[in-house]
Amino acid sequence: TPTDNPIIESLNGWIKEEMRIDFNLKYAEDIPSFIENYINYFNTQRLAYSLQYKNPVQYRIEQGFT
């Protein structure tokens, strides 16, 4: 929906900025592999405020989903 677009664009910009600054995208030799590794990090390892600073895997285990 049109109201979702600003939220997605904001997240997209945040992810690109994080990849560029925190993960040194400029020096990546294999971009597809770099993106795959980042997606794995984002989905399994990153600490999230909304999950009480736990990574998604820890949170799912504590909630009994895994």
N, CA, C and O atoms as a CHARMM CRD file, in Angstrom:
* protein
*
  264
    1    1 THR  N      0.83600  -1.17500   0.00000 PROA 1      0.00000
    2    1 THR  CA     0.00000   0.00000   0.00000 PROA 1      0.00000
    3    1 THR  C      0.88400   1.24200   0.00000 PROA 1      0.00000
    4    1 THR  O      2.05700   1.16900   0.36600 PROA 1      0.00000
    5    2 PRO  N      0.33300   2.37100  -0.40400 PROA 2      0.00000
    6    2 PRO  CA     1.14900   3.58900  -0.44400 PROA 2      0.00000
    7    2 PRO  C      1.71700   3.98900   0.91000 PROA 2      0.00000
    8    2 PRO  O      2.79100   4.58900   0.96700 PROA 2      0.00000
    9    3 THR  N      1.02400   3.67200   2.00100 PROA 3      0.00000
   10    3 THR  CA     1.54000   4.05200   3.31900 PROA 3      0.00000
   11    3 THR  C      2.70700   3.17100   3.75300 PROA 3      0.00000
   12    3 THR  O      3.47800   3.56600   4.62800 PROA 3      0.00000
   13    4 ASP  N      2.85400   1.98700   3.16300 PROA 4      0.00000
   14    4 ASP  CA     3.97800   1.11400   3.49000 PROA 4      0.00000
   15    4 ASP  C      5.26600   1.57100   2.81900 PROA 4      0.00000
   16    4 ASP  O      6.35400   1.30700   3.33200 PROA 4      0.00000
   17    5 ASN  N      5.16400   2.24100   1.69700 PROA 5      0.00000
   18    5 ASN  CA     6.33900   2.59600   0.91900 PROA 5      0.00000
   19    5 ASN  C      7.37100   3.42100   1.70200 PROA 5      0.00000
   20    5 ASN  O      8.55400   3.09100   1.63000 PROA 5      0.00000
   21    6 PRO  N      6.99500   4.47400   2.44400 PROA 6      0.00000
   22    6 PRO  CA     8.01700   5.22500   3.19200 PROA 6      0.00000
   23    6 PRO  C      8.74600   4.36600   4.22600 PROA 6      0.00000
   24    6 PRO  O      9.94000   4.55100   4.46000 PROA 6      0.00000
   25    7 ILE  N      8.03700   3.44200   4.83400 PROA 7      0.00000
   26    7 ILE  CA     8.65900   2.57600   5.83800 PROA 7      0.00000
   27    7 ILE  C      9.68600   1.66600   5.17900 PROA 7      0.00000
   28    7 ILE  O     10.80100   1.51800   5.67900 PROA 7      0.00000
   29    8 ILE  N      9.31400   1.05900   4.06500 PROA 8      0.00000
   30    8 ILE  CA    10.22500   0.17000   3.34300 PROA 8      0.00000
   31    8 ILE  C     11.42700   0.95500   2.81700 PROA 8      0.00000
   32    8 ILE  O     12.56000   0.48400   2.90700 PROA 8      0.00000
   33    9 GLU  N     11.18800   2.14300   2.27200 PROA 9      0.00000
   34    9 GLU  CA    12.28200   2.95700   1.75800 PROA 9      0.00000
   35    9 GLU  C     13.24200   3.36300   2.87500 PROA 9      0.00000
   36    9 GLU  O     14.45500   3.39900   2.66900 PROA 9      0.00000
   37   10 SER  N     12.70900   3.66300   4.03900 PROA 10     0.00000
   38   10 SER  CA    13.55200   4.01800   5.17600 PROA 10     0.00000
   39   10 SER  C     14.41200   2.83800   5.60100 PROA 10     0.00000
   40   10 SER  O     15.61100   2.99600   5.83200 PROA 10     0.00000
   41   11 LEU  N     13.81100   1.65100   5.70700 PROA 11     0.00000
   42   11 LEU  CA    14.55900   0.44600   6.06500 PROA 11     0.00000
   43   11 LEU  C     15.62300   0.14500   5.01800 PROA 11     0.00000
   44   11 LEU  O     16.75500  -0.20200   5.35400 PROA 11     0.00000
   45   12 ASN  N     15.25200   0.27900   3.75200 PROA 12     0.00000
   46   12 ASN  CA    16.18800   0.03200   2.66500 PROA 12     0.00000
   47   12 ASN  C     17.39800   0.95900   2.76500 PROA 12     0.00000
   48   12 ASN  O     18.53500   0.51400   2.61000 PROA 12     0.00000
   49   13 GLY  N     17.15900   2.23600   3.02200 PROA 13     0.00000
   50   13 GLY  CA    18.25300   3.19600   3.16400 PROA 13     0.00000
   51   13 GLY  C     19.12500   2.88400   4.37100 PROA 13     0.00000
   52   13 GLY  O     20.34900   3.00400   4.30300 PROA 13     0.00000
   53   14 TRP  N     18.50600   2.48600   5.47000 PROA 14     0.00000
   54   14 TRP  CA    19.25800   2.13700   6.68200 PROA 14     0.00000
   55   14 TRP  C     20.15700   0.92800   6.42300 PROA 14     0.00000
   56   14 TRP  O     21.31800   0.91400   6.83400 PROA 14     0.00000
   57   15 ILE  N     19.61900  -0.08600   5.73900 PROA 15     0.00000
   58   15 ILE  CA    20.40800  -1.28600   5.44500 PROA 15     0.00000
   59   15 ILE  C     21.57300  -0.94700   4.52400 PROA 15     0.00000
   60   15 ILE  O     22.69300  -1.40400   4.75100 PROA 15     0.00000
   61   16 LYS  N     21.32100  -0.15300   3.48800 PROA 16     0.00000
   62   16 LYS  CA    22.40200   0.21900   2.56600 PROA 16     0.00000
   63   16 LYS  C     23.49600   0.99700   3.28600 PROA 16     0.00000
   64   16 LYS  O     24.68300   0.77100   3.05100 PROA 16     0.00000
   65   17 GLU  N     23.09500   1.91200   4.16100 PROA 17     0.00000
   66   17 GLU  CA    24.07500   2.69900   4.90800 PROA 17     0.00000
   67   17 GLU  C     24.88700   1.81000   5.84600 PROA 17     0.00000
   68   17 GLU  O     26.10100   1.98000   5.96300 PROA 17     0.00000
   69   18 GLU  N     24.23000   0.86700   6.51200 PROA 18     0.00000
   70   18 GLU  CA    24.92900  -0.05500   7.39900 PROA 18     0.00000
   71   18 GLU  C     25.91700  -0.92100   6.60900 PROA 18     0.00000
   72   18 GLU  O     27.03600  -1.15700   7.06400 PROA 18     0.00000
   73   19 MET  N     25.50800  -1.38600   5.44400 PROA 19     0.00000
   74   19 MET  CA    26.39600  -2.21200   4.61900 PROA 19     0.00000
   75   19 MET  C     27.61100  -1.40600   4.16500 PROA 19     0.00000
   76   19 MET  O     28.72800  -1.92400   4.12500 PROA 19     0.00000
   77   20 ARG  N     27.39000  -0.14800   3.82700 PROA 20     0.00000
   78   20 ARG  CA    28.46900   0.69500   3.32600 PROA 20     0.00000
   79   20 ARG  C     29.45300   1.07500   4.43400 PROA 20     0.00000
   80   20 ARG  O     30.66500   0.99200   4.23900 PROA 20     0.00000
   81   21 ILE  N     28.94600   1.48600   5.57900 PROA 21     0.00000
   82   21 ILE  CA    29.81300   1.99300   6.64400 PROA 21     0.00000
   83   21 ILE  C     30.30800   0.87700   7.56600 PROA 21     0.00000
   84   21 ILE  O     31.51500   0.71800   7.74600 PROA 21     0.00000
   85   22 ASP  N     29.39200   0.10500   8.15200 PROA 22     0.00000
   86   22 ASP  CA    29.76200  -0.88100   9.16600 PROA 22     0.00000
   87   22 ASP  C     30.39500  -2.14000   8.59600 PROA 22     0.00000
   88   22 ASP  O     31.20100  -2.78700   9.26500 PROA 22     0.00000
   89   23 PHE  N     30.03900  -2.49100   7.37100 PROA 23     0.00000
   90   23 PHE  CA    30.52500  -3.75000   6.80200 PROA 23     0.00000
   91   23 PHE  C     31.46400  -3.55000   5.61600 PROA 23     0.00000
   92   23 PHE  O     31.79900  -4.51300   4.92500 PROA 23     0.00000
   93   24 ASN  N     31.89100  -2.31800   5.37300 PROA 24     0.00000
   94   24 ASN  CA    32.88500  -1.98900   4.34200 PROA 24     0.00000
   95   24 ASN  C     32.54200  -2.55400   2.96700 PROA 24     0.00000
   96   24 ASN  O     33.34500  -3.26400   2.36100 PROA 24     0.00000
   97   25 LEU  N     31.35500  -2.23600   2.48600 PROA 25     0.00000
   98   25 LEU  CA    30.92600  -2.67100   1.16100 PROA 25     0.00000
   99   25 LEU  C     31.90400  -2.23200   0.08100 PROA 25     0.00000
  100   25 LEU  O     32.08400  -2.92600  -0.91900 PROA 25     0.00000
  101   26 LYS  N     32.52700  -1.09500   0.28000 PROA 26     0.00000
  102   26 LYS  CA    33.46500  -0.55400  -0.70600 PROA 26     0.00000
  103   26 LYS  C     34.61000  -1.52600  -0.98800 PROA 26     0.00000
  104   26 LYS  O     35.13800  -1.54800  -2.10000 PROA 26     0.00000
  105   27 TYR  N     34.99500  -2.31900  -0.00900 PROA 27     0.00000
  106   27 TYR  CA    36.13600  -3.22400  -0.16500 PROA 27     0.00000
  107   27 TYR  C     35.73900  -4.67200  -0.41500 PROA 27     0.00000
  108   27 TYR  O     36.59700  -5.55500  -0.42100 PROA 27     0.00000
  109   28 ALA  N     34.45600  -4.92500  -0.61900 PROA 28     0.00000
  110   28 ALA  CA    33.99500  -6.28600  -0.88100 PROA 28     0.00000
  111   28 ALA  C     34.41300  -6.71500  -2.28200 PROA 28     0.00000
  112   28 ALA  O     34.26200  -5.96000  -3.24300 PROA 28     0.00000
  113   29 GLU  N     34.93200  -7.91300  -2.39000 PROA 29     0.00000
  114   29 GLU  CA    35.37500  -8.41900  -3.68600 PROA 29     0.00000
  115   29 GLU  C     34.24600  -9.12100  -4.43000 PROA 29     0.00000
  116   29 GLU  O     34.17300  -9.04600  -5.65600 PROA 29     0.00000
  117   30 ASP  N     33.37800  -9.79300  -3.70900 PROA 30     0.00000
  118   30 ASP  CA    32.28500 -10.54700  -4.31000 PROA 30     0.00000
  119   30 ASP  C     30.96600 -10.01100  -3.76100 PROA 30     0.00000
  120   30 ASP  O     30.53300 -10.41300  -2.68100 PROA 30     0.00000
  121   31 ILE  N     30.33000  -9.11100  -4.49700 PROA 31     0.00000
  122   31 ILE  CA    29.12200  -8.43400  -4.02200 PROA 31     0.00000
  123   31 ILE  C     27.97600  -9.40400  -3.72700 PROA 31     0.00000
  124   31 ILE  O     27.37000  -9.29400  -2.66100 PROA 31     0.00000
  125   32 PRO  N     27.64200 -10.36200  -4.62600 PROA 32     0.00000
  126   32 PRO  CA    26.54100 -11.28100  -4.28100 PROA 32     0.00000
  127   32 PRO  C     26.79900 -12.06000  -2.98800 PROA 32     0.00000
  128   32 PRO  O     25.88100 -12.25900  -2.19200 PROA 32     0.00000
  129   33 SER  N     28.02600 -12.49600  -2.77800 PROA 33     0.00000
  130   33 SER  CA    28.37100 -13.21400  -1.55000 PROA 33     0.00000
  131   33 SER  C     28.27900 -12.28100  -0.34000 PROA 33     0.00000
  132   33 SER  O     27.80600 -12.67800   0.72500 PROA 33     0.00000
  133   34 PHE  N     28.73300 -11.05200  -0.51400 PROA 34     0.00000
  134   34 PHE  CA    28.66100 -10.04800   0.55400 PROA 34     0.00000
  135   34 PHE  C     27.21200  -9.83200   0.98000 PROA 34     0.00000
  136   34 PHE  O     26.90900  -9.80800   2.17200 PROA 34     0.00000
  137   35 ILE  N     26.32100  -9.67400   0.00500 PROA 35     0.00000
  138   35 ILE  CA    24.90600  -9.44700   0.30200 PROA 35     0.00000
  139   35 ILE  C     24.29600 -10.66700   0.97500 PROA 35     0.00000
  140   35 ILE  O     23.51900 -10.52700   1.92000 PROA 35     0.00000
  141   36 GLU  N     24.63600 -11.85700   0.50400 PROA 36     0.00000
  142   36 GLU  CA    24.13300 -13.08300   1.12700 PROA 36     0.00000
  143   36 GLU  C     24.57900 -13.18100   2.58200 PROA 36     0.00000
  144   36 GLU  O     23.78500 -13.53800   3.45300 PROA 36     0.00000
  145   37 ASN  N     25.84000 -12.86700   2.84700 PROA 37     0.00000
  146   37 ASN  CA    26.35500 -12.89200   4.22300 PROA 37     0.00000
  147   37 ASN  C     25.65200 -11.84700   5.09300 PROA 37     0.00000
  148   37 ASN  O     25.34300 -12.10700   6.25600 PROA 37     0.00000
  149   38 TYR  N     25.40400 -10.67000   4.52600 PROA 38     0.00000
  150   38 TYR  CA    24.71500  -9.62500   5.28600 PROA 38     0.00000
  151   38 TYR  C     23.28900 -10.06100   5.62000 PROA 38     0.00000
  152   38 TYR  O     22.83200  -9.85300   6.74400 PROA 38     0.00000
  153   39 ILE  N     22.58700 -10.65400   4.67200 PROA 39     0.00000
  154   39 ILE  CA    21.21700 -11.12300   4.91600 PROA 39     0.00000
  155   39 ILE  C     21.21400 -12.17300   6.02100 PROA 39     0.00000
  156   39 ILE  O     20.33900 -12.16300   6.88700 PROA 39     0.00000
  157   40 ASN  N     22.18900 -13.07800   5.99100 PROA 40     0.00000
  158   40 ASN  CA    22.30500 -14.07400   7.06000 PROA 40     0.00000
  159   40 ASN  C     22.53700 -13.39200   8.40500 PROA 40     0.00000
  160   40 ASN  O     21.90500 -13.75500   9.39800 PROA 40     0.00000
  161   41 TYR  N     23.42200 -12.42200   8.44900 PROA 41     0.00000
  162   41 TYR  CA    23.68300 -11.66400   9.67000 PROA 41     0.00000
  163   41 TYR  C     22.40400 -10.96500  10.14500 PROA 41     0.00000
  164   41 TYR  O     22.05200 -11.03900  11.32300 PROA 41     0.00000
  165   42 PHE  N     21.71800 -10.29300   9.23000 PROA 42     0.00000
  166   42 PHE  CA    20.52000  -9.52500   9.57200 PROA 42     0.00000
  167   42 PHE  C     19.42400 -10.42900  10.12800 PROA 42     0.00000
  168   42 PHE  O     18.72500 -10.04500  11.06500 PROA 42     0.00000
  169   43 ASN  N     19.26900 -11.60900   9.56900 PROA 43     0.00000
  170   43 ASN  CA    18.19000 -12.51200   9.97000 PROA 43     0.00000
  171   43 ASN  C     18.51000 -13.39800  11.16100 PROA 43     0.00000
  172   43 ASN  O     17.59300 -13.94200  11.77700 PROA 43     0.00000
  173   44 THR  N     19.79600 -13.56300  11.50800 PROA 44     0.00000
  174   44 THR  CA    20.12800 -14.50500  12.57700 PROA 44     0.00000
  175   44 THR  C     21.00300 -13.94400  13.69000 PROA 44     0.00000
  176   44 THR  O     20.95000 -14.45700  14.80700 PROA 44     0.00000
  177   45 GLN  N     21.80000 -12.92000  13.43600 PROA 45     0.00000
  178   45 GLN  CA    22.80400 -12.51100  14.41000 PROA 45     0.00000
  179   45 GLN  C     22.64500 -11.10600  14.98000 PROA 45     0.00000
  180   45 GLN  O     23.10300 -10.84600  16.09300 PROA 45     0.00000
  181   46 ARG  N     22.01800 -10.20600  14.25800 PROA 46     0.00000
  182   46 ARG  CA    21.97400  -8.80600  14.70600 PROA 46     0.00000
  183   46 ARG  C     21.11800  -8.67700  15.96200 PROA 46     0.00000
  184   46 ARG  O     20.10200  -9.35700  16.10200 PROA 46     0.00000
  185   47 LEU  N     21.52900  -7.81300  16.85800 PROA 47     0.00000
  186   47 LEU  CA    20.76600  -7.53300  18.06400 PROA 47     0.00000
  187   47 LEU  C     19.70000  -6.49700  17.71700 PROA 47     0.00000
  188   47 LEU  O     19.98600  -5.51600  17.03000 PROA 47     0.00000
  189   48 ALA  N     18.48600  -6.71000  18.18500 PROA 48     0.00000
  190   48 ALA  CA    17.38800  -5.81100  17.85200 PROA 48     0.00000
  191   48 ALA  C     16.76800  -5.23400  19.11300 PROA 48     0.00000
  192   48 ALA  O     16.50100  -5.95200  20.07600 PROA 48     0.00000
  193   49 TYR  N     16.54400  -3.94000  19.09200 PROA 49     0.00000
  194   49 TYR  CA    15.91000  -3.25400  20.21900 PROA 49     0.00000
  195   49 TYR  C     14.53800  -3.84900  20.50400 PROA 49     0.00000
  196   49 TYR  O     14.18500  -4.07400  21.66100 PROA 49     0.00000
  197   50 SER  N     13.76500  -4.10300  19.45400 PROA 50     0.00000
  198   50 SER  CA    12.40700  -4.61000  19.63200 PROA 50     0.00000
  199   50 SER  C     12.37400  -6.02900  20.19500 PROA 50     0.00000
  200   50 SER  O     11.32500  -6.49600  20.63900 PROA 50     0.00000
  201   51 LEU  N     13.51600  -6.71600  20.17900 PROA 51     0.00000
  202   51 LEU  CA    13.60500  -8.06900  20.73900 PROA 51     0.00000
  203   51 LEU  C     14.37500  -8.06700  22.05400 PROA 51     0.00000
  204   51 LEU  O     14.96800  -9.07700  22.43200 PROA 51     0.00000
  205   52 GLN  N     14.36600  -6.92600  22.75200 PROA 52     0.00000
  206   52 GLN  CA    15.09600  -6.74400  24.00800 PROA 52     0.00000
  207   52 GLN  C     16.59700  -7.01000  23.83900 PROA 52     0.00000
  208   52 GLN  O     17.21700  -7.65700  24.68200 PROA 52     0.00000
  209   53 TYR  N     17.16500  -6.51200  22.75800 PROA 53     0.00000
  210   53 TYR  CA    18.59100  -6.64100  22.43300 PROA 53     0.00000
  211   53 TYR  C     19.05300  -8.08700  22.38500 PROA 53     0.00000
  212   53 TYR  O     20.14100  -8.42600  22.85100 PROA 53     0.00000
  213   54 LYS  N     18.20700  -8.93100  21.81400 PROA 54     0.00000
  214   54 LYS  CA    18.56300 -10.32100  21.53500 PROA 54     0.00000
  215   54 LYS  C     18.59600 -10.47300  20.02600 PROA 54     0.00000
  216   54 LYS  O     17.99000  -9.68700  19.29900 PROA 54     0.00000
  217   55 ASN  N     19.30400 -11.48600  19.56300 PROA 55     0.00000
  218   55 ASN  CA    19.25200 -11.72600  18.12900 PROA 55     0.00000
  219   55 ASN  C     17.98500 -12.52600  17.82600 PROA 55     0.00000
  220   55 ASN  O     17.41200 -13.13200  18.73100 PROA 55     0.00000
  221   56 PRO  N     17.54200 -12.53600  16.57200 PROA 56     0.00000
  222   56 PRO  CA    16.28000 -13.21000  16.23800 PROA 56     0.00000
  223   56 PRO  C     16.24200 -14.68900  16.62500 PROA 56     0.00000
  224   56 PRO  O     15.19100 -15.19400  17.01900 PROA 56     0.00000
  225   57 VAL  N     17.35800 -15.38000  16.51800 PROA 57     0.00000
  226   57 VAL  CA    17.38700 -16.80200  16.86800 PROA 57     0.00000
  227   57 VAL  C     17.15800 -16.98100  18.36700 PROA 57     0.00000
  228   57 VAL  O     16.34800 -17.81300  18.77600 PROA 57     0.00000
  229   58 GLN  N     17.86800 -16.20500  19.18600 PROA 58     0.00000
  230   58 GLN  CA    17.68400 -16.28300  20.63800 PROA 58     0.00000
  231   58 GLN  C     16.23400 -15.99200  21.01500 PROA 58     0.00000
  232   58 GLN  O     15.65000 -16.68500  21.84800 PROA 58     0.00000
  233   59 TYR  N     15.66400 -14.97500  20.40500 PROA 59     0.00000
  234   59 TYR  CA    14.29800 -14.59000  20.72700 PROA 59     0.00000
  235   59 TYR  C     13.30800 -15.69900  20.37200 PROA 59     0.00000
  236   59 TYR  O     12.42000 -16.01500  21.16300 PROA 59     0.00000
  237   60 ARG  N     13.45700 -16.28500  19.19200 PROA 60     0.00000
  238   60 ARG  CA    12.55400 -17.36800  18.78000 PROA 60     0.00000
  239   60 ARG  C     12.67200 -18.56800  19.70400 PROA 60     0.00000
  240   60 ARG  O     11.66400 -19.19200  20.03400 PROA 60     0.00000
  241   61 ILE  N     13.88400 -18.90100  20.12700 PROA 61     0.00000
  242   61 ILE  CA    14.07500 -20.02200  21.04500 PROA 61     0.00000
  243   61 ILE  C     13.38800 -19.74100  22.38100 PROA 61     0.00000
  244   61 ILE  O     12.69600 -20.60300  22.92200 PROA 61     0.00000
  245   62 GLU  N     13.58400 -18.53300  22.90600 PROA 62     0.00000
  246   62 GLU  CA    12.96500 -18.18100  24.18200 PROA 62     0.00000
  247   62 GLU  C     11.44100 -18.16700  24.09700 PROA 62     0.00000
  248   62 GLU  O     10.76000 -18.43200  25.08800 PROA 62     0.00000
  249   63 GLN  N     10.90800 -17.85800  22.91800 PROA 63     0.00000
  250   63 GLN  CA     9.45700 -17.81500  22.73900 PROA 63     0.00000
  251   63 GLN  C      8.88400 -19.20100  22.44000 PROA 63     0.00000
  252   63 GLN  O      7.66600 -19.36800  22.36600 PROA 63     0.00000
  253   64 GLY  N      9.75400 -20.18800  22.26800 PROA 64     0.00000
  254   64 GLY  CA     9.31700 -21.55500  22.03300 PROA 64     0.00000
  255   64 GLY  C      9.00500 -21.87500  20.57800 PROA 64     0.00000
  256   64 GLY  O      8.30700 -22.84900  20.29600 PROA 64     0.00000
  257   65 PHE  N      9.51200 -21.06900  19.65300 PROA 65     0.00000
  258   65 PHE  CA     9.24300 -21.29200  18.22600 PROA 65     0.00000
  259   65 PHE  C     10.23300 -22.24600  17.58300 PROA 65     0.00000
  260   65 PHE  O      9.95000 -22.79300  16.51700 PROA 65     0.00000
  261   66 THR  N     11.37900 -22.45900  18.19700 PROA 66     0.00000
  262   66 THR  CA    12.39500 -23.32400  17.57900 PROA 66     0.00000
  263   66 THR  C     12.78300 -24.43300  18.53600 PROA 66     0.00000
  264   66 THR  O     13.62500 -25.26800  18.20500 PROA 66     0.00000
